[in-house]
């Protein structure tokens, strides 16, 4: 899979530092854990449907339990994998990984943020999960945009509703904020690539300001970003909350446009959700 997960350039430049494991994801992460125990910084990459989908137990016992700083890159995540269908559209990975002790979970929104996240997790002493999509999506950050593990960024100030997102739906969120602004609704847009550790301070500050929130992700809302924000809000500052994502369903074959619309992940649905939580707050 080195071509599919974009490790081929590394393999060509550093052939002595590249190991092809093959279709053996359990072995992939246990080998990576062994390399980490010898002082190396291994990046183990495969399709997210199979890593962490197939090898979660090995990640748990050989990496997290032993506090090995393995970097797991789950590629082809979300329904935007498209024609490959439900078997390859990993939607449960955020939930699977954020529940593990000693595991950092990062969901970048575009290529620039993915590059910065890769460099950041390489320097940490904990295991990390980096979630990447397959299809081309809009680039919304720049080389100078800030990124740090454990930090969210407020991209747009607002007082009426908080739109908290992670991943490649960033452009849809920004578009929704523009539509809401035309209707006199000031949405606060928060990019939250660090699912774990979560930037509780930034998110709670926004919730105190707006009193209503919508989470947006291309993953199962149960246990994903939506689950993390719901848990935080329930414990520390309850507000009306609507979670946009996959709602207890599997993916299916289709284009990225068809699937995002079918699962109601795009700007028009974000707008409706924002209007609904504002109404709930006012009622």
C-alpha positions in Angstrom: 0.0 0.0 0.0 3.0 2.3 0.0 1.8 4.1 -3.1 -1.8 4.4 -1.8 -0.8 5.8 1.6 1.9 8.1 0.0 4.8 6.4 1.7 6.5 5.6 -1.6 8.5 8.8 -1.8 9.9 8.0 1.6 10.7 4.4 0.6 12.6 5.6 -2.4 14.6 8.2 -0.5 15.3 6.1 2.6 15.1 2.5 1.5 17.0 1.3 4.6 14.4 3.0 6.8 11.3 1.5 5.1 9.8 -1.9 6.0 7.0 -3.4 3.8 4.9 -5.6 6.1 2.2 -6.6 3.6 -1.4 -7.3 4.4 -0.7 -8.1 8.0 -1.9 -5.2 10.1 -1.5 -6.9 13.5 2.2 -7.6 12.6 2.5 -4.0 11.3 2.0 -2.4 14.7 3.8 -5.0 16.8 6.9 -4.6 14.6 6.5 -0.8 15.0 6.2 -1.3 18.8 9.5 -3.3 18.8 11.2 -0.6 16.8 10.0 2.0 19.2 11.3 0.0 22.2 14.8 0.2 20.5 14.6 4.0 20.4 13.3 4.5 16.9 10.3 6.7 15.9 8.2 4.4 13.7 5.3 5.6 11.5 2.9 2.7 10.7 0.5 3.4 7.9 -2.3 1.5 6.3 -6.0 2.0 5.4 -7.8 3.1 8.6 -10.4 0.4 8.0 -7.6 -2.1 8.8 -5.4 -0.1 11.1 -6.8 0.5 13.7 -9.9 -1.4 12.4 -8.2 -4.8 12.4 -5.4 -4.5 14.9 -6.9 -2.5 17.7 -6.0 -5.1 20.3 -2.3 -5.1 19.3 -2.3 -1.3 19.4 -3.8 -1.5 22.9 -1.5 -4.1 24.4 1.9 -3.7 22.6 1.8 0.1 22.1 -0.4 1.9 24.6 0.0 -0.4 27.5 3.8 -0.3 27.1 3.8 3.4 26.4 5.6 3.0 23.0 5.7 6.2 20.9 4.4 4.6 17.7 2.8 6.9 15.2 -0.2 5.2 13.5 -1.4 6.8 10.3 -4.9 5.8 9.3 -5.4 6.7 5.6 -8.6 6.5 3.5 -10.8 7.4 6.5 -14.4 8.6 6.2 -17.1 8.1 3.6 -15.2 10.2 1.1 -13.2 7.0 0.2 -16.2 6.9 -2.3 -16.6 3.9 -4.6 -14.7 1.5 -2.3 -17.9 1.3 -0.2 -18.7 0.5 3.4 -15.9 -2.1 4.0 -13.2 0.5 3.3 -15.0 3.6 4.7 -13.7 3.7 8.2 -16.0 5.8 10.4 -15.4 4.4 13.9 -11.6 5.0 14.2 -11.8 8.3 16.2 -14.0 6.5 18.8 -11.7 3.5 18.9 -8.5 5.5 19.3 -9.6 8.3 21.7 -10.7 5.7 24.3 -7.2 4.3 24.5 -4.9 5.5 27.4 -1.6 7.0 26.2 -3.0 7.8 22.8 -3.0 11.2 21.0 -5.6 11.6 18.3 -5.2 14.1 15.5 -7.6 14.8 12.6 -6.1 17.5 10.2 -8.3 19.5 7.9 -6.1 19.8 4.9 -2.6 19.0 3.5 -0.8 21.8 5.3 -2.3 20.8 8.7 -1.5 17.2 8.0 2.2 18.1 7.4 2.4 20.1 10.6 0.6 17.3 12.5 3.1 14.7 11.2 6.0 16.8 12.4 4.4 17.4 15.7 3.6 13.8 16.6 7.1 12.8 15.6 8.4 14.7 18.6 6.0 13.4 21.2 6.8 10.5 23.6 3.2 9.1 23.4 1.6 7.0 20.8 -0.3 9.0 18.2 -3.1 8.4 15.7 -3.2 10.6 12.6 -6.4 10.3 10.5 -6.1 11.1 6.8 -8.7 11.2 4.0 -8.2 9.9 0.5 -9.9 12.3 -1.9 -8.8 15.8 -2.7 -10.5 18.4 -0.6 -10.1 22.2 -0.4 -6.9 23.6 1.2 -8.1 26.2 3.8 -4.9 26.8 5.8 -1.5 28.0 4.9 2.1 27.2 5.7 1.9 29.9 8.4 -1.3 28.7 10.0 -0.8 27.7 13.7 -0.9 24.1 14.7 -0.2 22.5 18.1 -1.2 19.2 19.7 -3.9 20.0 22.3 -4.9 23.3 20.7 -8.0 24.4 18.8 -8.1 27.5 16.7 -10.9 30.1 16.5 -11.1 30.8 12.8 -14.1 33.1 13.0 -15.4 35.1 16.0 -19.1 34.9 16.7 -21.7 35.2 19.5 -24.7 33.2 18.4 -23.5 29.6 17.9 -20.3 27.6 18.0 -19.4 25.5 15.0 -16.7 23.0 16.1 -15.2 20.8 13.4 -12.4 18.4 12.6 -11.2 17.1 9.3 -11.8 17.8 5.6 -15.3 19.3 6.0 -13.6 22.6 6.9 -14.7 24.4 3.7 -18.3 23.3 4.2 -18.2 24.8 7.7 -16.8 28.1 6.5 -19.4 28.2 3.8 -22.1 27.6 6.3 -20.8 30.4 8.5 -21.1 32.8 5.5 -24.7 31.7 4.8 -25.6 32.2 8.5 -24.0 35.7 8.5 -26.2 36.8 5.6 -29.2 35.9 7.9 -27.7 37.9 10.8 -26.4 34.9 12.7 -22.8 35.3 13.9 -21.2 31.8 14.0 -18.0 31.2 15.9 -15.9 28.7 13.8 -13.5 26.5 15.7 -11.0 24.1 14.0 -10.4 21.3 16.4 -7.8 18.9 14.9 -6.7 17.7 18.3 -9.4 15.3 19.4 -7.2 14.0 22.2 -5.9 15.9 24.1 -8.9 18.2 23.7 -8.6 22.0 24.1 -11.2 22.3 26.7 -10.4 25.9 27.5 -11.0 27.2 24.0 -14.2 25.2 23.5 -15.7 26.0 26.9 -14.9 29.7 26.4 -16.9 29.6 23.1 -19.8 27.7 24.7 -20.0 30.3 27.4 -20.2 33.0 24.8 -22.7 31.4 22.4 -24.7 29.0 24.5 -25.3 26.7 21.5 -23.0 24.4 19.5 -22.8 22.2 16.4 -20.1 19.6 15.9 -19.1 18.6 12.4 -17.0 15.5 11.4 -16.8 12.8 8.8 -17.1 10.0 11.3 -19.5 8.3 13.7 -20.8 11.0 16.1 -20.9 8.4 18.8 -17.5 8.5 20.4 -16.0 10.8 17.8 -15.6 14.6 17.9 -19.3 15.0 18.6 -19.0 12.5 21.5 -16.0 14.3 23.0 -17.7 17.7 22.9 -21.0 16.3 24.2 -19.1 14.8 27.2 -17.3 18.0 27.8 -20.4 20.1 27.7 -22.5 17.7 29.8 -19.8 17.7 32.5 -18.8 21.4 32.6 -21.3 23.6 30.7 -24.4 22.0 29.2 -25.7 23.8 26.1 -28.0 22.8 23.2 -25.8 20.7 20.9 -26.4 19.1 17.5 -23.8 16.6 16.2 -23.3 16.4 12.4 -21.6 13.2 11.2 -22.5 9.6 10.6 -25.4 8.7 12.7 -25.1 5.0 13.6 -24.8 3.8 9.9 -22.3 2.3 7.5 -21.0 4.0 4.4 -21.8 3.0 0.8 -20.5 3.5 -2.7 -20.7 6.8 -4.4 -18.8 10.0 -5.2 -17.6 12.3 -2.4 -20.3 14.8 -3.4 -23.1 12.3 -3.3 -22.0 10.8 0.0 -21.5 14.0 1.8 -24.9 15.2 0.7 -26.6 11.8 1.5 -25.2 11.8 5.1 -26.1 15.5 5.5 -22.5 16.7 6.1 -22.6 19.8 3.8 -23.1 23.5 4.4 -27.0 23.6 4.0 -27.3 21.0 6.7 -24.9 22.7 9.0 -26.9 25.9 8.6 -30.1 24.1 9.5 -28.5 22.5 12.6 -27.2 25.9 13.7 -30.6 27.5 13.4 -32.2 24.6 15.3 -29.8 24.8 18.3 -30.2 28.5 18.5 -34.0 28.0 18.6 -33.6 25.4 21.3 -31.5 27.8 23.4 -34.1 30.6 23.0 -36.9 28.2 23.9 
